[in-house]
Amino acid sequence: MSDVYEASADARSSAFLRSLSEYQALYERSLQDPQELWGELAKQFHWQTPSTGPFMQSNLNPALGRVSVTCMAGATTNVCYNLLDHNISENRLGDKVAIYWEGNCLGDSRKLTYQQLLNDTCRMSNVLTNQGVKKGDRVAVYMPMIPELVITLLACSRIGAVHSVVFAGFSADSLAERIMDAQCCLLVTADGFFRGEKMINLKQIADDALDRCREREKGSKGFSEPKCIVVRHLGVAPGGPGVPNRPYTPAKRPCPNLQTPWQDGRDLWWHEVMHKAHEEAPPVWCDSEDPLFILYTSGSTGKPKGMVHTQAGYLLHTAVSHRLVFDLRPSDVYWCTADIGWITGHSYLVYGPLANGATCLLFEGIPTYPEVDRFWQIIDKYQVTLFYTAPTAIRSLMKHGNEPVLRHSRHSLRVLGSVGEPINPEAWHWYHRVIGGGRCPIVDTYWQTETGGFLLAPMPFATPLKPGSATFPFFGVVPAILNEHGEEMKGEAEGYLVFKQAWPGMARTIYGDHRRYEETYFQKFPGFYFTGDGCRRDSDGYYWVTGRVDDLLNMSGHLLSTAEVEAALGAHPAVVEAATVSCPHSLKGQTLYCFVTLQAGHTFSRTLVAELRQKGKIMRRILRKIASGDPDFGDVTTLADPCVPSALFADRCRTTV
């Protein structure tokens, strides 16, 4: 049996859920009487008109008709109003810090209270309205991690516009593809930003994307080149009279020589349009199923999928799951390190935490700049209590050893979280023992862009923890494990991970392509939501996600999970991280190609290769290209060092594990 970790009696005493039996009772209630439970939870929010139907209505079987999900039918609300106005008027949080912003450079910081955030959001709402943006219009957002990004999202929500955030590390082609697919009427970006030492001329990339849009859509009816609002972040700060609350974030390390391309009549400076805008903007009331945002999943193949999330269900799911899974308290300082360009940043840096009136930390930089202790320095600076990051970040910091961590106190930490991929036990133990000092529970969360919020996750002070397991389902969520024939397996089992019923925060469709939505998630196993992941359930009922089912490989008739091979490699004391992909083999059909990152102080050798052979969500798309000898890597701009794939490819023939 795996190691099991339980919170101390003192830690449990003040938690919302204090025992596994309490969790189980509430979980059963969420299934037996969802109307009553979710109706009670919904009372913390403002509804301009109440729901007139059942809490949830759905059809997940394409054979029975169009796949559809409805939550709180008939209700109207405004998500921005709930995050800001409601928290200020009903919960008296106007003077509470909503956002601490920590820039890429040391000493570059800013804070916004809930009242200041509301003021700036109203200004931006009026800016959008003045540019002709209305309810239902799509707005593309291509920005670094600065407060203006959050303000833009909330302003779109306030007027009923649909935002489509594109990660600021994506290429011009990727941005253009998303602008055109959603037919965005406006783009909000910045002049540039630093990622560590690297300067990114974001406006130049945005202009290249708009040029591509114009070329690809030349002659098509109905296409109009979007206007572009630009935050002056790296350029020399503008002169003239100050603007209340300084509604732009100039970097501490400006670039006076930054060349910002400009097109008169299309481009507008953020600080100029914000300075002219009023501080009051009434919310636009939206139906519970009106779209809130579109977020594109890159996927490993094919056209990116624009997942559409809606109003009421998403608000409830993200807020309630954030509050319970992190055991949120009014005094907490919460830090999610994810970029807002991903779903984690949407759900658990913006919408869920702000709906709960939390104080959030927004970080522009990277964990290793200017030193490898940057995370721990920030935790002490802001007295962070809740810390949520990815296994990849944990493993990358592990290789630098314990000393950079131990030079900082970290005594404020109360709960740790993991997101993005299954966390291997070695990283889990280091996270728990070194970062958390052996006293902080780790909430290992499983969910997806498509799901909107947590599906599997422990309650930190109620659930006994097993390193590497996402433990049990969240409230109202019903997982199952199926075999290849779609038959549900009970007890201990391993197979395809599906969910048997709809939940509030799930995506409702793929923008402009509902047929693809049905084919991708509901066709293989009609009546179930298919995650695309494999899963194992142990004898105690704990769920262990084993990775994407398309990462299974068939070697001489034997199915192997790449996640399990990676876990075996990661157990070697010299290895900090491992990634495994399949590549063609003339005799076996497929064979393994393994990539490993070594701990500091270890070197690659034939002896190490032999040891790793005995042992039994990295960019697998790129790794597969390297493994199969294909030098066309595609878009590598999301990597911290885009030169790495070429270096790996050059070394490919020297040593094969």
Secondary structure, 3 states (H helix, E strand, C coil): CCCCECCCHHHHHCCCCCCHHHHHHHHHHHHHCHHHHHHHHHCCCCCCECCCCCCEEEECCHHHCCCEEEECCCCEECHHHHHCHHHHHCCCCCCCEEEEEECCCCCCEEEEEHHHHHHHHHHHHHHHHHCCCCCCCEEEEECCCCHHHHHHHHHHHHHCCEEEECCCCCCHHHHHHHHHHHCCCEEEEECCEEECCEEECHHHHHHHHHHHHHHHCCCCCCCCCCEEEEECCCCCCCCCCCCCCCCCCCCCCCCCCCCCCCCCCCEEEHHHHHHHCCCCCCCCCEECCCEEEEEEECCCCCCCEEEEEECHHHHHHHHHHHHHHCCCCCCCEEEECCCCCCHHHHHHHHHHHHHCCCEEEEECCCCCCCCCCHHHHHHHHHCCCEEEECHHHHHHHHCCCCHHHHCCCCCCCCEEEECCCCCCHHHHHHHHHHHCCCCCCEEECECCCCCCCCCECCCCCCCCECCCCCECECCCCCEEEECCCCCEECCCEEEEEEECCCCCCCCCEECCCHHHHHHHHCCCCCCCEEEEEEEEECCCCCEEEEEEHHHEEEECCEEEEHHHHHHHHHCCCCEEEEEEEEEEECCCEEEEEEEEEECCCCCCCHHHHHHHHHCCCCCHHHHHHHHCCCCCCCCCCCCCCCCHHHHHHHHCCCCCC
